[in-house]
């Protein structure tokens, strides 16, 4: 199975024109870890698959070889997250004097912060769904 996972990670990474280093930075692992996954030497954890799915914009089932569908069906949650991330991006770009460790934040640092916040929002929404009775869950809006 790791050959499938590795080849799909590599395929999606190349589709988005990311280097192994860029992908590694986006999901907070080393480039060697990405290389090992792509060559099938090791397999990503469930948390790694979740981060890869978000970063590579494909369903985790695709990365795991359970489907050939590379597109994520946009749900109400996805639209809400996209709207919130747009608002946060605007807030960060208009913020003056935004500091990190006493230094002005670079554009790269702001982008990293946004990616981390998006991951956190997605994870919170996913975990929150566990506690909502099914009759009140409506993803198809």
Residue pairs with C-beta under 8 A, 6 or more apart in sequence:
1 43
1 64
1 65
2 37
2 40
2 41
2 42
2 43
3 40
4 64
4 65
5 37
5 40
5 43
5 44
5 63
5 64
5 65
6 37
6 38
6 39
6 40
7 38
8 58
8 62
8 63
8 65
9 34
9 37
9 38
9 44
9 52
9 56
9 63
10 38
12 52
12 56
12 57
12 58
12 63
12 70
13 20
13 23
13 34
13 38
13 56
16 56
16 57
18 26
20 31
20 34
20 35
20 38
21 31
23 34
23 55
23 56
24 30
24 31
24 33
24 34
26 55
26 115
27 48
27 51
27 52
27 55
28 51
29 48
33 42
36 42
37 43
37 44
37 48
44 52
49 60
49 63
49 64
50 60
50 123
51 119
52 60
52 63
53 59
53 60
53 62
53 63
53 72
54 118
54 119
54 122
55 115
56 63
57 72
58 70
58 71
58 72
59 67
59 69
59 70
59 71
59 72
61 67
61 69
62 68
62 69
62 70
72 78
75 139
75 140
75 141
76 138
76 139
76 140
76 141
77 125
77 139
81 118
81 121
81 122
81 125
84 121
85 114
85 117
85 118
85 121
88 114
88 117
89 114
92 98
92 110
92 113
92 114
93 110
97 104
98 104
98 105
98 110
99 105
100 109
105 113
129 137
